Amino acid sequence: MRKIASLVFALTFLITSCEGEQGPPGFDGQDGVNFVGQSFETLPLDFTANNSFEQLVLFPENIEIDDDDMVLVYLLWDENPDTWRLLPQTIYTDSGEFQYNFQDNFTDVTIFLDAPSDFDFNTLLSGDTLNQVFRVVVLPIEYISNNNLDITNYDDVMEYVQ
């Protein structure tokens, strides 16, 4: 009987304790931050012995890069003009394999061909070395990690880019 009386008392207290005047309104919150990436496309680039099979690409002045931003580079895949592949991208040839790769800093990206030391880049076909188009994408790292963004999926990445 005591348990039933205690339960009735508790329920009565819960139901009646929610009455009274409304308290003062809270403070307005801060405006949110819009995490939007930025991107640009390169002109067609040629990789030859004259430029040591690498190209320096400067970031346009309107693209700002913070310390914690992630830079991604995609290669326009010639087999399908709507397909972009994330670098590094390995290519298999009759002469062996090589990669399109890159390194970046706050002002530029160097895109280069990379391979084992015994690989002869001069054996590559012109389709592998000439008129290559790349898209450089800059995304805030917090956004990628908070949204579990698959950076290998170009279409998903481009949803977050201006």
N, C-alpha and C positions, 0 to 999 in steps of 0.2 A: 504494500500500500504506500509505503514511503517513496518508493521509486516512481510510482504514478503521480504522487503529489509533487515530487521534485520536477518531473517532466512537465507537468501542467504549469508550474511556477516559471520554469525556464522559457517555455513557449510564450506565456503571457508577457514576460519581461522583454523578449525579442520583438514581439509584435508592437508593444507600446513604446519601446525605447526609440523608435524611428520617427517620432513626432516632434514637432517644434519648428522654430523659425529657421529659414535657410541661412546658411553662413554667408560671409562676404565672398564676392567672386575672386578667383585666383588671378595671378599675374599672367599677362600675355607671354607666350613662348617666343623663342627666337626663330627667325626665318630659317627655313631649311637651306641646305646647300645643294645645288644642282650639279651632280656629277655627270658631266657629258664629255666624251672623248673628242679628240680632234684628229683629222687625217688629211693627207695630201697624196697625190699621185705623182710619180716621177715622169719625166720625159723618157722616151726609150733610151736605155743605156747599153753601151757596148763594152764587152770585157775582152781586151786584147793584150798581147805581150807589151804593147806600148804603154799601157796603164797598169801593168803588173796584174791584170785580171781583177781589178777592183775599181770602184767608183765612189767618190765622196759626194754625198747629197746633203746640202745645207737645209736646215729647217726654215720654212718661210717665217718672216718676221711676225706674222699674226698667230703663230703657234707658240704657246708658252709651256715650258716643261718644268715641273717641280721635282724636288729631290725624290719624292716617292711615286712618281709616275712610271708606268711601264710602257716601253716602246716596243711595238710589234711591227714586223715587216712581212708583207705578203707578196708573192710572185704571181703575176697574171699568167695563168697556165695556157700555153698556146694551143693545146688540144681542144680546149673549150673556152672561148673568150669570156664566159661568165664565171669561170672558176678561178679562185685565188687560193694559193697554198702558202701556209705559214712557213717562214724560214726558221731554222735551217731546213732546206729541202734537198734530199739526196736524189741524184740522177744516176742511173745505171747506163753505161755505154759499152760498146765493144772493147774500148780501151781501159775500162775499169769504172770506178765510181767516183763522183765528185759531188760537192755540195755548193748550193748558193747559201751564203751565210752573211751575218752582219754583226757590227758592233756599233754602239751609239754613245754619245755624251750629250751635253745640254745644248749643243749648237748644230750637230750634224750626225749623220749616219754613214758609216762606210759599209758598202755592200761589196762582197768579194766572193770569188770562187775559191773553194778549199778542197784539198785532196791529199792523199799520201805523198810523200816527197818524191817518189819515183813516177808520179803521174805526169804526163806531158799534155798540158792544156792546149797546145798547138794542134793536137789531134781531134779536138772537138769540132763538131759541125757548126756552121754559122747560126743555125737555129738555136743552139745552146749558148752562144756568146754574143749575138748581135740583137739589137732592138728589144731588149728585155724591159718590161714595165713592172714597177713595184708600187705598192701602196704602203705608206708609213702611217701607223695608227698610234696615237698616244692616249692612254687610258689611266685614270687615277687608280692606283693599286688597291685602295680601300674598296672601291666599287667592284673590282674583279673578285676580291676575296669575300665580300659580303653577299654577292649575288651568285656565287659559284658559276661564273661565266666560263664557258668552254672557248678558250681563245683559238683553238684549232678550227672552230666553225666560223668562217668569215661572215656569213649572213647574220649570225647571232651577235657578233662583235659590232657589226655596222649598225645594229639597232640602237646602239648607245653612242653613236658618233654624229657630230654635226655635219 
